[in-house]
Amino acid sequence: MMSGRARRAAVVLAATGAVALAGCSEDPNSVAAQAKSGDQKGFVSGDGSVETIAAADRAEPVTMTGELLDGSAWDIASTRGQVLVLNVWGSWCAPCVAEAPDLQKAWEGQQAKKAPVQFLGIDFREEAERGAAFVRKAGVTYPSLSDEAGVTLLRLQGKAPTTPSTLVLDRQGRIAARVNGPVSTTTLTGLVDDVVAES
């Protein structure tokens, strides 16, 4: 039979263990949990965090060429002198599908203002035909590069670690801002307008 003192010690140990277990648990929707889950989802989604980079702290201009979903060649050099929005997406990525209308609305807003802005999607790790079918269905009117092999992202200086990711490049082609995860029309428009306003 356990003494009163031993019973109290057992209760304390049990409570401590419960607290320890609770401390080890984590939000199943966190980036770390998604990465460790092993559910073969194929991507780790970001939390929508925003990073802006002061002009003096920006890295070298991004260099990139590739083939658009329609098969035509594309070179980032053609966008110099304009602000460029790059969105990494895939039709297999639920947050990418969900944010597509926001991106399209932001693009239409920039066009309506006749702003010196271009948008470009990077269709990550899927066949061009599948990406093109999604673009048509979603009513996305800006072009997208096909990145079935996943090599184009290597040109983005480590700033697109999740899908989706959205980068805003300044007129020199340097990364000025990024959103790690889904982006809203309001957030993206604000970031783009700030970079456009730079002298």
Buried (B, 14 or more C-beta within 10 A) or exposed (E): EEEEEEEEEEEEEEEEEEEEEEEEEEEEEEBEEBEEEEEEEEBBBBEBEBEEBEEEEBEEBBEBEBBBBEEEEBEBEEBEEBBBBBBBBBBBBBBBBEBBEBBBBBBBBBEEEEBEBBBBBBBBBBEBEBBBEBBEEBEBEBBBBBBBEEEBBEBBBEBBBBBBBBBBBBBBBBBBBBBBBBBBBEBBBEBBBBBBEEE
